[in-house]
């Protein structure tokens, strides 16, 4: 036990001592996928379509992150409620009927939230900054934007706003 505490204390102190030392110079440029929205607009926003593309990607990415976080919490809370209601009330009689009436919707909610979380994680990856960089570089090289983006009404709203 003393060895484990000593090892933990040693690791903690070792981490603190190196975290106070600045090994990196601030003049090192950041990676392009770590840029902010404004930096993306400055670097890749050459015309109205490219600025709309940046805004579109950032909005879709932010919405996917938010939805994934919300539905993950809903799924976790429903699974706790499911555990408390169904698994703890198996004594018989009316409690089983009440548990089933409440448990079936909770089970569906858990299943539904898992599907929605998986879909939003996919969207989060699909509309990541790295994919935005790839798409912007393709657009700069003269390739057309994909039809799924050009036909999206949200993208068209951003293009209309940029043309004003």
C-alpha positions, 0 to 999 in steps of 0.5 A, spaced: 500 500 500 505 504 501 509 503 495 502 504 491 501 511 494 509 513 493 508 511 486 502 515 485 505 521 489 511 521 485 508 521 478 503 526 481 509 531 483 513 529 476 507 531 472 507 538 476 514 539 475 514 538 468 508 542 467 511 548 469 516 548 464 515 551 457 518 547 452 515 549 446 516 556 443 509 560 442 512 562 434 510 554 432 505 555 427 498 551 429 496 545 425 491 547 420 485 542 423 486 546 430 484 553 427 478 557 429 472 558 425 475 565 424 482 563 422 478 558 417 474 564 414 481 568 413 485 562 410 480 558 406 474 563 405 476 566 398 469 567 395 462 566 397 461 559 396 468 557 400 466 562 406 459 558 406 462 551 406 466 553 412 460 556 416 456 550 414 461 545 416 462 548 423 455 549 424 454 541 422 460 539 427 457 543 433 450 541 432 453 533 432 457 534 438 451 537 442 446 532 440 451 526 441 452 529 448 445 530 450 443 523 447 449 520 451 446 523 457 439 521 456 441 514 454 445 513 461 440 516 465 435 512 462 439 506 463 440 508 470 432 508 471 431 502 467 436 498 472 432 501 478 425 500 476 426 493 472 432 489 475 430 492 483 423 490 482 422 483 480 418 481 487 412 479 483 405 482 483 403 489 481 410 491 481 412 487 475 406 490 471 408 497 473 415 495 472 413 493 465 409 499 463 415 504 465 421 499 463 418 498 456 419 505 454 425 506 458 428 500 454 426 503 447 429 510 449 436 507 451 436 503 444 433 510 440 439 514 444 444 509 442 442 509 435 442 517 435 449 517 438 452 513 433 449 517 428 451 524 431 458 521 432 458 519 424 456 526 423 461 529 427 467 525 424 464 527 417 464 534 418 470 535 422 475 540 421 480 535 417 474 533 412 473 541 411 480 542 409 480 536 404 474 539 401 476 546 401 483 544 398 479 540 393 474 546 391 481 551 391 484 546 386 477 547 381 473 541 383 466 542 384 463 541 391 459 535 392 451 535 390 449 533 397 452 539 400 450 544 394 443 541 394 442 542 402 438 548 404 442 550 410 448 551 405 444 555 400 442 559 406 449 561 407 451 562 400 445 567 400 447 570 406 454 571 403 452 574 397 449 580 400 
